[in-house]
């Protein structure tokens, strides 16, 4: 016999192995940045690093001039290169919580595999490995690694335990459904009383996630929720449990909206009396 599913876990659907799950067993809907977007952001950061290196090298040569020893000039040039492609990216990502100008342009941020903000060691590992996989191979190794990884991770991300997470996502407008067609006649005579708020939320969550559940779980949860909601509905239609729940939620939403509109009209009629001064007293 199947064991009953607690309400707190009844609406948890099957998740992909790559989903981000918090310590409370809540799966977060986050989207990693793709290889193309990451490449575009890397090109911006690469151009800035190159400009910074050229500026530092030009400053060294301008200040020292021809009096600089060749060995010292080589050492300063190497130091400028390390500063531009390792030190600066590390400091920027650490100070901004995984962001840089290129990542801001594409709307992404570097985070840990558990979704937390990166620290100095994560940024340093990524910058150090990036010298080899981005600069020495002209991004070829990073692109190849990203294409073979589900989260488009490059080699530095794999070693540091990070990935690029999209933060600029399009707004989602949740669709609003009306009463199902088989329940049109039922909707004209039905009386749906006010249900407890926890039950209403569970029904709404179930209808929003029903397509992601397995068929057996979907039928079982619909039957359980319909049984809990049936004392508040009269008469009960002879339809599947999920259709019944959709009709109940639609009826409650429409009637609560109509009640709010009526209340709003009453408040508008009372506005002159509530805000005006008595006996035509002038406003000063």
C-alpha positions in Angstrom: 0.0 0.0 0.0 1.3 3.4 -1.0 2.4 5.6 1.9 0.7 9.0 2.2 2.7 12.0 1.0 3.2 14.8 3.6 1.8 18.2 2.4 5.3 19.8 2.7 6.7 17.4 0.1 3.7 16.6 -1.9 4.4 19.1 -4.6 8.1 18.3 -5.1 8.5 17.1 -8.7 11.3 15.2 -10.3 14.3 17.3 -10.9 17.3 17.0 -13.1 20.6 16.0 -11.5 22.0 19.4 -12.4 19.3 21.3 -10.5 20.5 23.5 -7.6 19.0 22.2 -4.4 19.3 24.2 -1.1 19.8 22.8 2.3 16.0 22.8 2.8 15.6 20.5 -0.2 14.2 23.3 -2.3 15.1 23.1 -6.0 15.9 26.6 -7.4 15.1 27.5 -10.9 18.4 29.0 -12.0 19.9 29.0 -15.5 23.6 28.8 -16.3 25.0 31.1 -19.0 25.6 29.4 -22.4 28.9 29.1 -24.2 28.2 31.8 -26.7 27.2 34.4 -24.0 30.2 33.4 -22.0 32.4 33.9 -25.0 31.0 37.3 -25.6 31.7 38.3 -22.0 35.2 36.9 -22.1 36.0 38.9 -25.2 35.0 42.1 -23.4 37.1 41.2 -20.4 40.0 40.1 -22.6 40.0 43.4 -24.5 40.0 45.3 -21.2 42.9 43.2 -19.8 44.9 43.8 -23.0 44.2 47.5 -22.9 45.3 47.6 -19.2 48.5 45.7 -20.0 49.4 48.0 -22.9 48.8 51.0 -20.7 51.0 49.6 -17.9 53.8 48.7 -20.4 53.6 52.1 -22.0 53.8 53.8 -18.6 56.8 51.7 -17.6 58.6 52.6 -20.9 57.7 56.2 -20.7 58.8 56.7 -17.1 62.1 54.7 -17.4 62.9 55.5 -20.9 66.1 54.2 -22.5 67.9 54.2 -19.2 66.1 51.0 -18.1 68.1 47.8 -18.0 66.8 45.2 -20.5 66.4 42.5 -17.8 64.5 44.9 -15.6 62.3 46.0 -18.5 61.5 42.4 -19.2 60.7 41.8 -15.5 58.4 44.9 -15.4 56.7 43.9 -18.6 56.0 40.4 -17.2 54.8 41.9 -14.0 52.4 44.1 -15.9 51.1 41.2 -17.8 50.5 39.1 -14.6 48.8 42.2 -13.0 46.5 42.7 -16.0 45.4 39.1 -16.6 45.6 37.5 -13.1 45.6 40.1 -10.3 43.0 42.5 -11.7 40.4 39.8 -12.6 40.9 38.2 -9.2 40.3 41.5 -7.3 37.4 42.5 -9.5 35.5 39.2 -9.2 36.2 39.0 -5.4 35.1 42.6 -4.8 32.0 42.4 -6.9 30.8 39.0 -6.0 31.6 37.2 -9.3 30.9 40.1 -11.7 33.1 41.9 -14.2 32.3 44.3 -17.0 31.9 41.5 -19.5 29.6 39.5 -17.2 27.6 42.7 -16.5 27.2 43.1 -20.3 25.7 39.6 -20.7 23.8 39.6 -17.4 25.7 36.8 -15.7 27.6 36.3 -12.5 30.1 33.7 -11.3 28.8 31.7 -8.3 29.7 28.5 -6.5 28.2 25.2 -7.3 25.9 25.6 -4.3 24.7 29.0 -5.5 26.7 31.0 -3.0 29.0 34.0 -3.7 32.6 33.2 -4.7 35.6 34.0 -2.5 39.2 35.0 -3.2 40.4 31.5 -3.8 37.7 30.8 -6.4 38.5 34.0 -8.3 42.2 33.3 -8.1 41.9 29.7 -9.4 39.7 30.9 -12.3 42.1 33.7 -13.2 45.2 31.5 -13.0 43.8 28.6 -15.0 42.4 31.2 -17.5 45.9 32.2 -18.4 46.3 28.8 -20.0 42.9 28.0 -21.3 41.9 31.4 -22.5 45.0 33.4 -23.4 47.5 30.7 -24.4 44.9 28.7 -26.4 43.0 31.8 -27.6 39.8 30.5 -25.8 39.8 27.2 -27.7 40.2 25.0 -24.6 37.6 26.9 -22.7 35.1 26.7 -25.5 35.6 23.0 -26.0 35.3 22.3 -22.3 32.1 24.5 -22.1 30.5 22.6 -25.0 31.0 19.3 -23.3 29.6 20.5 -19.9 25.9 20.8 -19.0 26.5 24.1 -17.3 29.0 25.4 -19.9 31.8 25.3 -17.3 35.4 26.0 -18.4 38.4 24.2 -16.9 38.9 26.9 -14.3 35.3 26.6 -13.2 35.6 22.8 -12.7 38.7 23.2 -10.6 37.3 26.1 -8.5 33.8 24.6 -8.2 32.0 27.5 -9.8 29.8 28.2 -12.8 28.3 31.3 -14.6 24.7 31.9 -13.6 22.3 34.1 -15.6 20.8 36.9 -13.6 19.1 38.9 -16.4 16.2 36.6 -17.3 13.0 37.6 -19.1 10.0 38.3 -16.9 7.5 35.4 -16.7 3.8 36.3 -16.8 2.0 33.4 -15.2 -1.0 32.4 -17.4 -4.5 32.8 -16.0 -7.0 30.1 -16.9 -10.7 30.3 -16.7 -13.3 27.7 -15.8 -12.8 24.5 -17.9 -15.4 24.2 -20.7 -17.0 21.0 -19.3 -17.8 23.0 -16.1 -19.4 26.0 -17.7 -23.0 25.0 -16.7 -21.8 24.0 -13.3 -20.1 27.4 -12.7 -23.5 29.1 -13.0 -25.0 27.4 -10.0 -22.1 26.4 -7.9 -21.5 27.8 -4.4 -17.8 27.8 -3.5 -17.2 28.9 0.1 -13.9 30.5 1.2 -11.3 27.8 1.8 -8.4 28.0 4.2 -5.4 29.8 2.8 -3.0 26.9 3.1 -5.4 24.7 1.1 -5.8 27.3 -1.6 -2.0 27.7 -1.9 -1.5 24.0 -2.2 -4.1 23.7 -4.9 -2.6 26.6 -6.8 0.9 25.1 -6.5 -0.3 21.7 -7.7 -2.0 23.2 -10.8 1.2 25.2 -11.6 3.4 22.1 -11.3 1.1 19.4 -12.5 2.8 19.0 -15.9 6.1 18.3 -14.2 4.8 15.4 -12.0 4.7 11.8 -12.9 1.2 10.5 -13.9 0.7 8.4 -10.8 1.7 11.3 -8.4 -0.4 13.7 -10.4 -3.5 11.6 -10.1 -2.9 10.9 -6.4 -2.3 14.5 -5.4 -5.3 15.7 -7.4 -7.6 13.2 -5.6 -6.3 14.1 -2.2 -6.7 17.9 -2.8 -10.1 17.4 -4.3 -11.2 15.5 -1.3 -10.0 18.3 1.0 -11.7 21.0 -1.1 -15.1 19.1 -1.6 -16.6 20.3 1.8 -16.4 23.9 0.5 -18.1 23.2 -2.8 -21.7 22.5 -3.6 -22.8 20.8 -5.8 -19.9 18.5 -6.7 -19.4 17.9 -10.4 -18.7 14.5 -11.9 -15.4 15.3 -13.5 -11.8 14.3 -12.9 -10.2 15.6 -9.8 -7.7 17.9 -11.5 -10.4 19.5 -13.6 -12.5 20.0 -10.5 -9.6 21.8 -8.8 -9.1 24.0 -11.8 -12.8 25.0 -11.8 -12.8 25.7 -8.0 -9.7 27.9 -8.2 -11.1 29.8 -11.2 -14.4 30.4 -9.4 -12.8 31.6 -6.2 -10.5 33.9 -8.1 -13.3 35.5 -10.2 -15.6 35.9 -7.2 -12.9 37.4 -5.0 -12.0 39.8 -7.8 -15.6 40.8 -8.2 -15.9 41.4 -4.5 -12.8 43.6 -4.5 -14.2 45.7 -7.4 -17.4 46.2 -5.5 -15.5 47.3 -2.4 -13.5 49.7 -4.5 -16.6 51.3 -6.0 -18.0 51.7 -2.5 -14.8 53.4 -1.3 -14.8 55.7 -4.3 -18.4 56.8 -3.5 -17.4 57.5 0.1 -14.2 59.3 -0.8 -15.8 62.8 -0.9 -17.2 62.3 2.6 -14.0 60.8 4.0 -11.6 63.3 2.6 -13.8 66.5 2.4 -14.2 69.1 5.2 -17.6 69.4 6.9 -20.2 72.1 6.0 -18.1 73.4 3.1 -15.3 74.5 5.4 -12.6 76.0 3.1 -9.3 74.2 2.7 -6.3 76.2 3.8 
